[in-house]
Amino acid sequence: MSNANNKEKILVVEDDKGLASFLAALLSHHEYEAIHAENGKKAVQMAASYVPDLILLDLGLPDMDGHRVLGQVREWSDVPVIIISARQTEQEKVKALDGGANDYVTKPFGIDELLARIRAAIRIHRQAGGARMESVFSNGGLRVDYEKRAVTAQGDAVHLTPTEYRLLTLLARHAGKVLTHEFILTSLWGPHAGESQTLRVNVANLRRKIEKDPAAPRYILTEIGVGYRMPVTAPNNDSMSLA
């Protein structure tokens, strides 16, 4: 566990406020940190931004089906996902498990059983080498402290908007990979995100804050017609590490 309070973080994706509150209280009582998304759009955003240790995912969400949320998360993450749904047919369970879910619990569920499945999913994930990314990302003169939500560039503190921070951490967590415009837009603003101009504006603003020369960026490179990439190792022989 890498949180400052040593609590594993669980994202609860549930539109029923009563059930969501119950799950949050239950998880907190058993030494987990619960964060909540009431719809699919927010779930995808929070999965990218907060990088939870596990996701509890309802299928009947108001804006999109949970299967779609699962599919989008599985495009880039192997975080354990346990489906919690009133849908009890074999076809639904098979669809979810084939789509990348780690487990499927039907409503109503037993508390002890759910907690046991959570423990098992996290344990298996860690044993398979899927432990959470360390709490500090460093690449050349760029440093991101995920626990403190603090960013420094060349030793100077950088003040980012929430969107700029989410964009930076998304690129950092996928350093070395080209992230398409569509993937970034969906991760930050959901499946109904606006035009890529919004993304270009945020990239430009972020570059002005973290780059020595925004016109010749080191940390956020443009892949023309495709998207953006953060190099695994920034130029000038600076190295990237996870501390």
Secondary structure, DSSP 8 states (H G I E B T S, - for coil): --STT--EEEEEE-S-HHHHHHHHHHHHHTTEEEEEESSHHHHHHHHHHH--SEEEE-SB-SSSBHHHHHHHHHTT----EEEEES---HHHHHHHHHTT-SEEEESS--HHHHHHHHHHHHHHHHHTT-----SEEEETTEEEETTTTEEEETTEEE---HHHHHHHHHHHHTTTSEEEHHHHHHHHH-TT---HHHHHHHHHHHHHHH-SSTTS-SSSEEETTTEEE--SS-TTT--EEE-
